[in-house]
Amino acid sequence: MHLSCLKKQTGVIVLCLVANLLFCQTKKVALNFNYMFGKNRLVLNDSTYQLERNNTIKFESLKFYISNIELLENDVSIFKEKKSYHLLDADSIYKIISLTLSSKLKFNKLKFNLGIDSVTNVSGALGGDLDPTKGMYWTWQSGYINFKLEGKSSLSTHQKKEFQLHLGGYVYPLNTLQAIILPIGTQNKITVLFDLQQFINKVDLSKQHHIMSPSAEAMHLSKLASTCFKVE
Amino acid sequence: MKKLFFCLVIVLILAFKGEGDLFFIPKYWPKPLYNFSNNPITKQKVFLGRVLFYDPQLSKDNKISCASCHSQYSAFTHIDHALSHGIHDSVGTRNSPALMNLAWQNLFMWDGAINNLDVQALAPISHPAEMGSNIIEVVKKLNASKYYRELFYKAYGDSIATGEKTLKAFSQFLVTIVSANSKYDKVMRKEETFTKQEENGYSLFKKDCTSCHKEPLFTTNNFANNGLPVDTFLNDFGRIKITNNANDSLKFKIPTLRNIEFTFPYMHDGRFKKLSEVLNHYTNGIQKTKTLSPELQQPIILKSNEKVDLIAFLLTLTDKEFIFDKKFSYPKHN
């Protein structure tokens, strides 16, 4: 390569960097989720929790999808994550969702969906977090499981005291997708808490220990789950 | 440079010609419903899908493949079995549907439980009375096989199998299973002519059957209650199970009539062995319930000689080239 050519190239790169600094500075906002049982971090499998009237409960699995993450300023959307589908698993708490946006942008609300939208539900085989091998896709009736909670409780009337709540359904009037909006500051690290105690206290496991298809109960529990998020 | 461009054009023409051989839209057929832009057809992916379709390793006990209940010589259904059966000789609750022209369908299964061809294979793979496995196990088995790693590499440029890639390869093979070369098709293309009896049968068909079994696919893809009494052992009420809508009680998917000669027994539970029984149901067996198809509210009247003519027409929907096409048969390892 000629020296002049090299100089020219270096010049272009420097110019680009300067332009980038002046006009398109970006920042990263890290979003992560913590799973709580009341004031304590949720522990799967090993911890037995007390419920009302001396009942006990043990959780084996908590997984759910969040999708279409947005940041809002005064209810106006200023950032939308592209291809925004994330499977969250209480078993792996270190998943951080990194959002890259212009550093000038200010925001005061976080918006996301609990679950997968109807268009994606009818879009065939998808990859990444949406791959059916993730165990969050129904096989006998097409559709994503938006929210999955499994475990054992003395309250369950099932013979093995098990409970399996698989909440999903994308067709009206049993569309379980929930939009969630939480107030936040313009911060670079957002931690969202999901309080399972708040959820399970309102579920009657003696009646609802197995939900495996779209239904009115699945609708009701999806709405309930959507109220259990808050920003730390 | 010019030479290079010329070569490129030739390569492109050959490539497209190759894929045209794999999937084509017959003349006068409607636009397919399958979204090809999400899963463009290639020879290597179709082949991978074909190998998967014929592979019994996909089942829990390595004995049942898709082809076990969808064999080519019976237009990809399970001949002589009213209800499909799977691993450990377990018996299902419905008659396995014949597979053909799947790119022109948008809902699958007798009750439309499956909303996209890509995710159809999940159902039989996971059903305890069919293949008794699951997609996680299947992908594990594929990744453990040298042969499949090679096939995935050829198809996707990456030897690692995923759920998405496996399911899309299935769709690739399934959409190529097109039946459009029956005598009926040849008559429509003016290459052959109907006999007098077939012609008479065709007129009767257009009068009494076509509103649900619409040409050229011989289905509207809708769901209908065709007046079958409920089997009190199976207690199958069809589409209502999926939609929870009372208006869908006793409705089942309207099947295509193409290759009907080979797809017996008939109906969602395989209750009729012969075409004459099917016609007798429509003339004499309709049970009136709230959701009965509007087309069947008035009785269909056919004399016995008319039934014979109608059957003669239905037999013109047989596509022997399809039944014996080597493109769809058991793939030899190469």
Chai-1 contact restraints between the chains, C-beta under 6 A:
chainA,res_idxA,chainB,res_idxB,connection_type,confidence,min_distance_angstrom,max_distance_angstrom,comment,restraint_id
A,V122,B,N115,contact,1.0,0.0,6.0,A-B,restraint_1
A,V122,B,N116,contact,1.0,0.0,6.0,A-B,restraint_2
A,G124,B,N116,contact,1.0,0.0,6.0,A-B,restraint_3
A,G124,B,D118,contact,1.0,0.0,6.0,A-B,restraint_4
A,A125,B,D118,contact,1.0,0.0,6.0,A-B,restraint_5
A,A125,B,E164,contact,1.0,0.0,6.0,A-B,restraint_6
A,A125,B,L167,contact,1.0,0.0,6.0,A-B,restraint_7
A,A125,B,K168,contact,1.0,0.0,6.0,A-B,restraint_8
A,L126,B,E164,contact,1.0,0.0,6.0,A-B,restraint_9
A,G127,B,E164,contact,1.0,0.0,6.0,A-B,restraint_10
A,D131,B,T162,contact,1.0,0.0,6.0,A-B,restraint_11
A,D131,B,G163,contact,1.0,0.0,6.0,A-B,restraint_12
A,D131,B,E164,contact,1.0,0.0,6.0,A-B,restraint_13
A,P132,B,I135,contact,1.0,0.0,6.0,A-B,restraint_14
A,P132,B,G163,contact,1.0,0.0,6.0,A-B,restraint_15
A,T133,B,I135,contact,1.0,0.0,6.0,A-B,restraint_16
A,T133,B,I136,contact,1.0,0.0,6.0,A-B,restraint_17
A,T133,B,V139,contact,1.0,0.0,6.0,A-B,restraint_18
A,T133,B,G163,contact,1.0,0.0,6.0,A-B,restraint_19
A,T139,B,L122,contact,1.0,0.0,6.0,A-B,restraint_20
A,T139,B,A123,contact,1.0,0.0,6.0,A-B,restraint_21
A,T139,B,S126,contact,1.0,0.0,6.0,A-B,restraint_22
A,W140,B,A123,contact,1.0,0.0,6.0,A-B,restraint_23
A,Q141,B,A113,contact,1.0,0.0,6.0,A-B,restraint_24
A,S142,B,I114,contact,1.0,0.0,6.0,A-B,restraint_25
A,S142,B,N115,contact,1.0,0.0,6.0,A-B,restraint_26
A,S142,B,V119,contact,1.0,0.0,6.0,A-B,restraint_27
